[in-house]
Amino acid sequence: MRAGTVFLFAALFASVLPRLAAQGGPPMITDDPGTPGDGHWEINLAWTDERTPGSTEFGLPLLDANYGIGDRLQLNYQAPWTVLRDSGEDTRSGLGDSQLAVKWRFYDAGENGWQASLYPRITFLTPGSNSDRRGLADANTSWLIPFEILKNLGFLSVDADFGRTFSAVPDEEGWMGGLCVGRDVVKGVELDAEVHATTANRVSRCEIAADAGTRIDLSENTTLLLSIGRDVRDTLGPRSSLLTYCGIQIRM
């Protein structure tokens, strides 16, 4: 199913459901202002799959670990074990780039009010890794400074993020932004849909992805995370024909 169709179906389906949903964040690309809470962990372990012409890249797994400090701060670490299959070449695997981030929810008007956060992060070659030499990681360090906002509209939850990427390599600098909407289908089952864009300094060069996803509570402390989508436009590189995320979230 084309990702544009998936997105349209999800958005229309969400608009007629009776209960509003929660948030961005995994399995969606768009992030939200939510934090785990003081002294709590939120760990996402996922299988990711990105397919472009002649190439398939897996995250097996993608680790996304979050720790709450107080009610409004979150520390984050992410890193994938990357498996790359290029047509006509041997499969390569290794540790991908690491990411460190700190989220600060600087404005919170309550569950039914506006919420906003700042989530600066740094992405760098994992120390001791030579994955950049095998095309599995980027040797150049980059910084992303994004803002996230969330609003409960009563019939729909709307989440958006927007930020600027900085790098020592000018071609890797640019902008990013996304919009995610969601509702609860039934208790413990959430449906979301989003459009997310990444651009170079020249906005005419961009990647735009559409995704639909769901979160299904398996227990009080675990949630199944699923999403599927594809690029609807990509002038930054090869267009992704499939983007999937299948993971489990553990809260402690």
Buried (B, 14 or more C-beta within 10 A) or exposed (E): EEBEEBBBBBBEBBEEBEEBBBBBBBBBBBBBBBBBBEEBEBBBBBBBBBBBEEBBBBBEBBBBBBBBBEEBBBBBBBBBBBBBBBEEEEEBBBBBBBBBBBBBBEBBEEEEEEBBBBBBBBBBBBEEBEBBEEBBBBEBBBBBEBBBBBBBEEEBBBBBBBBBBEBEEEEBBBBBBBBBBBBBBEEEBBBBBBBBBBBBEEEEBBBBBBBBBBBBBEEEEEBBBBBBBBBBEBEBEBBBBBBBBBBBBBBE
